[in-house]
Amino acid sequence: MSDDRDIDRRVWKLFDGYVHGTISRREFLDRAARFTATGISAATLLATLSPDYALARQVDPDDRSISTSYKKYASPDGAGVMRGYFARPAVTDHKLPGIVVIHENRGLNPYIEDVARRLAVAGFIAFAPDALTPLGGYPGNDDDGRELQRQRDGNEMTEDFIAAVEFLREHPDATGQVGVVGFCFGGGMVLKLAVRLPDLDAGVSFYGRHPGTAQVAQIKAPLMLNHAELDERVNASWPDFESGLKSARIGYVHHDYEGVQHGFHNDTTPRYDEKAAELAWQRTVQFFADHLKPDG
């Protein structure tokens, strides 16, 4: 993976627009070419910026300390039947709290599955739904995944994630306490669920889109918000959202990570910042440990 300090900040901004659908692949290639080093094509740069999922192995899928599987669950107000990646400690003598892990805008990729395994190692039951289930599931690459996710109805997807929370809440091995954590699209979905679900027990958003301030008063769950200093697009709405949280006296913790890009937690791309990602993850696990308690 190349050092992101070698990449022009204007390229990062273009790349953010590309992955979030505000400019096309062709527009990215044409415009990024103006800022690339001599001898490096824009296509090569795009390949460099794209994820390398061979790196998504902080916890091996065959780690014997955890148990993993794919499970289906009912989503009657959404797509009907959904599928997700389920991870939990292999052995426990008591019930555990659950955490729904919500992916970015491209389906259940290997990075998100690894995040679920990390939570299982930390002592939680983790469940990562795939919003692309009705369209055949994550297709194996992010470009096609983004195209597929754009085809889903946004309200239906929200219902699918609400159903995932209920699936974990009712799981026989779970305590009934459920938190949610999400990244990018998933971070925004965490905040949507906090608005929709007054019985949500905790939410952690990584660089997610903020709801309108009129919705803030509906939030009851304690929140943690992790933002990247250089993420102009998401950060633009933070002051208003924070003002709403304060006015409504909603419990929240906010962390702004200096000098890092949107997506800094994703260890499969050059936007990854090890120091910030590790600190944010430690804080996330501790936040859930403070708010979600096991039985026994």
C-alpha positions as CSV (number, residue, x, y, z in Angstrom):
1,M,0.0,0.0,0.0
2,S,1.4,3.4,-0.9
3,D,1.9,6.1,1.6
4,D,-1.1,8.5,1.4
5,R,1.2,11.4,2.0
6,D,2.4,11.0,-1.6
7,I,-1.1,11.6,-2.9
8,D,-2.3,15.1,-3.7
9,R,-5.2,16.2,-1.4
10,R,-7.2,17.1,-4.4
11,V,-7.0,13.5,-5.6
12,W,-8.4,12.4,-2.2
13,K,-11.3,14.8,-2.6
14,L,-12.0,13.5,-6.1
15,F,-11.8,9.9,-4.9
16,D,-14.3,10.6,-2.1
17,G,-16.6,12.0,-4.8
18,Y,-16.2,8.9,-6.9
19,V,-16.8,6.3,-4.1
20,H,-19.8,8.3,-2.9
21,G,-21.4,8.6,-6.4
22,T,-21.1,12.4,-7.0
23,I,-18.7,11.9,-9.9
24,S,-18.3,9.0,-12.3
25,R,-15.3,6.7,-12.8
26,R,-14.5,8.5,-16.1
27,E,-14.7,11.9,-14.4
28,F,-12.4,10.8,-11.6
29,L,-9.8,9.4,-14.1
30,D,-10.0,12.6,-16.3
31,R,-9.7,15.0,-13.4
32,A,-7.2,13.1,-11.3
33,A,-4.8,12.9,-14.2
34,R,-4.0,16.6,-13.7
35,F,-2.7,15.9,-10.2
36,T,-0.8,12.6,-10.6
37,A,3.0,12.3,-10.7
38,T,4.7,12.1,-14.1
39,G,4.6,8.5,-15.4
40,I,1.7,7.5,-13.2
41,S,-1.7,7.1,-15.0
42,A,-4.9,8.0,-13.3
43,A,-6.0,4.3,-13.8
44,T,-3.0,3.1,-11.8
45,L,-3.7,5.7,-9.1
46,L,-7.3,4.5,-8.8
47,A,-6.1,0.9,-8.5
48,T,-3.7,2.0,-5.8
49,L,-6.5,3.8,-3.9
50,S,-8.9,0.8,-4.1
51,P,-9.1,-1.8,-1.3
52,D,-6.8,-4.8,-1.1
53,Y,-9.0,-7.2,0.8
54,A,-6.1,-9.7,1.3
55,L,-5.2,-7.3,4.1
56,A,-8.5,-7.7,5.9
57,R,-7.3,-10.3,8.3
58,Q,-6.7,-8.8,11.8
59,V,-8.6,-11.8,13.0
60,D,-8.3,-15.0,11.0
61,P,-11.7,-16.5,9.9
62,D,-10.4,-19.8,11.3
63,D,-9.5,-18.4,14.7
64,R,-10.5,-21.1,17.2
65,S,-11.5,-18.6,19.9
66,I,-14.5,-17.5,17.9
67,S,-17.3,-19.1,15.9
68,T,-18.5,-17.6,12.6
69,S,-21.3,-18.4,10.1
70,Y,-23.7,-16.8,7.7
71,K,-27.3,-16.5,9.0
72,K,-30.6,-15.5,7.4
73,Y,-33.1,-13.4,9.2
74,A,-36.6,-12.0,8.6
75,S,-37.1,-8.4,7.5
76,P,-40.9,-8.2,6.9
77,D,-40.9,-4.4,6.4
78,G,-37.8,-4.5,4.2
79,A,-36.6,-7.0,1.7
80,G,-38.3,-10.0,3.3
81,V,-35.4,-12.3,4.0
82,M,-31.8,-11.0,4.6
83,R,-28.4,-12.6,5.2
84,G,-25.5,-11.6,7.4
85,Y,-22.2,-12.6,8.9
86,F,-22.5,-13.8,12.5
87,A,-19.5,-14.0,14.8
88,R,-19.3,-14.8,18.5
89,P,-16.9,-16.2,21.1
90,A,-16.6,-19.9,20.6
91,V,-17.1,-20.7,24.3
92,T,-19.0,-18.8,27.0
93,D,-21.0,-19.8,30.0
94,H,-23.4,-16.8,29.9
95,K,-25.3,-14.7,27.5
96,L,-23.6,-11.9,25.7
97,P,-24.7,-8.5,24.3
98,G,-25.0,-8.0,20.6
99,I,-23.6,-5.5,18.1
100,V,-24.9,-5.0,14.6
101,V,-22.0,-4.0,12.2
102,I,-23.1,-1.9,9.3
103,H,-21.0,-1.8,6.1
104,E,-20.1,1.1,3.8
105,N,-22.0,1.8,0.5
106,R,-20.9,-1.4,-1.2
107,G,-22.2,-4.4,0.7
108,L,-20.7,-6.9,3.1
109,N,-17.1,-6.9,2.1
110,P,-14.1,-8.8,3.8
111,Y,-13.2,-5.7,5.8
112,I,-16.6,-5.5,7.5
113,E,-16.5,-9.3,8.2
114,D,-13.2,-8.8,9.9
115,V,-14.6,-6.0,12.0
116,A,-17.3,-8.5,13.2
117,R,-14.6,-11.0,14.1
118,R,-12.8,-8.3,16.1
119,L,-15.9,-7.7,18.1
120,A,-16.3,-11.4,18.7
121,V,-12.7,-11.6,20.0
122,A,-13.7,-8.7,22.3
123,G,-16.5,-10.7,23.8
124,F,-19.6,-9.6,21.9
125,I,-22.0,-11.4,19.5
126,A,-21.6,-9.5,16.3
127,F,-23.9,-9.6,13.2
128,A,-23.1,-7.9,9.9
129,P,-26.0,-7.8,7.5
130,D,-25.5,-7.6,3.8
131,A,-27.8,-4.9,2.3
132,L,-27.2,-6.5,-1.1
133,T,-28.9,-9.8,-0.2
134,P,-31.9,-9.1,-2.4
135,L,-29.6,-8.5,-5.4
136,G,-27.5,-11.7,-4.8
137,G,-25.2,-10.3,-2.1
138,Y,-21.8,-8.6,-2.2
139,P,-20.5,-9.3,-5.7
140,G,-16.8,-9.6,-4.8
141,N,-15.6,-6.1,-5.8
142,D,-16.5,-2.7,-4.5
143,D,-17.3,-1.0,-7.9
144,D,-20.1,-3.5,-8.6
145,G,-21.1,-3.4,-5.0
146,R,-21.6,0.4,-5.1
147,E,-23.7,0.0,-8.3
148,L,-25.9,-2.6,-6.7
149,Q,-26.4,-0.7,-3.4
150,R,-27.6,2.3,-5.4
151,Q,-30.4,0.0,-6.7
152,R,-31.7,-0.6,-3.2
153,D,-34.5,1.5,-1.8
154,G,-33.2,3.5,1.1
155,N,-36.2,3.1,3.3
156,E,-36.2,-0.7,2.7
157,M,-32.5,-0.9,3.7
158,T,-33.3,1.0,6.9
159,E,-36.0,-1.6,7.7
160,D,-33.5,-4.4,7.0
161,F,-31.1,-3.0,9.6
162,I,-33.8,-2.4,12.1
163,A,-34.8,-6.1,11.6
164,A,-31.1,-7.1,12.2
165,V,-31.2,-5.3,15.6
166,E,-34.4,-7.2,16.5
167,F,-32.7,-10.5,15.3
168,L,-29.9,-10.0,17.7
169,R,-32.1,-8.7,20.5
170,E,-34.1,-12.0,20.3
171,H,-31.2,-14.3,19.8
172,P,-31.2,-17.1,22.5
173,D,-27.5,-16.6,23.3
174,A,-27.9,-12.8,23.6
175,T,-28.7,-10.6,26.6
176,G,-31.2,-8.5,24.7
177,Q,-28.9,-5.5,24.8
178,V,-27.9,-4.4,21.3
179,G,-25.5,-1.7,20.0
180,V,-24.7,-0.7,16.4
181,V,-21.5,0.4,14.8
182,G,-21.1,1.5,11.2
183,F,-18.7,3.1,8.7
184,C,-19.4,5.7,6.1
185,F,-22.9,4.8,4.8
186,G,-23.0,2.5,7.9
187,G,-22.1,5.4,10.2
188,G,-25.0,7.3,8.9
189,M,-27.3,4.3,9.3
190,V,-26.2,4.1,12.9
191,L,-27.6,7.6,13.5
192,K,-30.8,6.8,11.6
193,L,-31.3,3.8,13.8
194,A,-30.7,5.9,16.9
195,V,-33.5,8.2,15.7
196,R,-35.8,5.3,14.9
197,L,-35.2,3.0,17.8
198,P,-35.7,4.4,21.3
199,D,-34.7,1.1,22.9
200,L,-31.3,1.0,21.1
201,D,-28.6,0.6,23.8
202,A,-25.6,2.2,22.2
203,G,-24.3,3.5,18.8
204,V,-20.9,4.2,17.4
205,S,-20.7,6.1,14.1
206,F,-17.5,6.3,12.0
207,Y,-17.6,9.3,9.6
208,G,-21.4,8.9,9.0
209,R,-23.8,11.4,7.5
210,H,-25.7,13.3,10.3
211,P,-29.5,13.4,10.5
212,G,-31.3,16.6,10.4
213,T,-31.5,18.5,13.7
214,A,-35.3,18.2,13.8
215,Q,-34.8,14.4,14.4
216,V,-32.2,14.7,17.2
217,A,-34.7,14.8,20.0
218,Q,-35.9,11.3,19.2
219,I,-32.5,9.8,20.0
220,K,-32.3,8.0,23.4
221,A,-29.2,5.8,22.9
222,P,-25.7,7.0,24.0
223,L,-23.6,7.8,21.0
224,M,-19.9,7.9,20.0
225,L,-19.0,9.8,16.9
226,N,-15.6,9.3,15.2
227,H,-14.7,11.9,12.6
228,A,-11.7,12.5,10.3
229,E,-10.3,16.0,10.4
230,L,-9.9,16.1,6.6
231,D,-13.4,14.8,5.8
232,E,-14.9,18.0,4.6
233,R,-18.0,16.5,3.2
234,V,-19.2,14.8,6.4
235,N,-17.8,17.3,8.8
236,A,-19.8,20.2,7.3
237,S,-23.0,19.1,9.0
238,W,-21.4,18.3,12.4
239,P,-21.7,21.7,14.1
240,D,-25.5,21.8,13.5
241,F,-25.9,18.1,14.6
242,E,-23.8,18.7,17.7
243,S,-25.8,21.7,18.6
244,G,-28.9,19.6,18.3
245,L,-27.5,16.9,20.6
246,K,-26.6,19.5,23.2
247,S,-30.0,21.2,23.0
248,A,-31.8,17.9,23.4
249,R,-29.3,16.8,26.1
250,I,-28.4,13.6,24.3
251,G,-25.5,11.7,25.8
252,Y,-22.6,11.6,23.3
253,V,-18.9,11.4,22.9
254,H,-17.1,13.0,20.0
255,H,-13.6,12.3,18.7
256,D,-12.0,14.2,15.8
257,Y,-8.8,12.5,14.5
258,E,-6.2,14.9,13.4
259,G,-4.7,14.8,9.9
260,V,-6.7,11.7,8.7
261,Q,-9.0,11.0,5.8
262,H,-12.6,9.7,5.6
263,G,-12.3,6.0,5.8
264,F,-9.2,6.0,8.1
265,H,-10.4,2.9,10.0
266,N,-10.5,0.7,6.8
267,D,-7.1,-1.1,6.9
268,T,-7.4,-2.3,3.3
269,T,-6.9,1.1,1.6
270,P,-4.3,3.9,1.6
271,R,-6.7,6.1,3.6
272,Y,-6.0,3.8,6.6
273,D,-4.2,5.5,9.5
274,E,-2.9,2.9,11.9
275,K,-2.6,5.2,14.9
276,A,-6.0,6.8,14.6
277,A,-7.7,3.5,13.7
278,E,-6.3,1.6,16.7
279,L,-7.2,4.4,19.0
280,A,-10.7,4.7,17.6
281,W,-11.2,1.0,17.9
282,Q,-10.0,0.9,21.5
283,R,-12.5,3.7,22.3
284,T,-15.3,1.9,20.4
285,V,-14.8,-1.4,22.3
286,Q,-14.6,0.4,25.6
287,F,-17.7,2.4,24.8
288,F,-19.7,-0.8,24.1
289,A,-18.2,-2.5,27.2
290,D,-19.5,0.5,29.3
291,H,-23.0,0.4,27.9
292,L,-23.6,-3.3,27.0
293,K,-23.2,-5.8,29.8
294,P,-23.1,-9.6,29.7
295,D,-25.2,-11.7,31.9
296,G,-23.4,-13.6,34.7
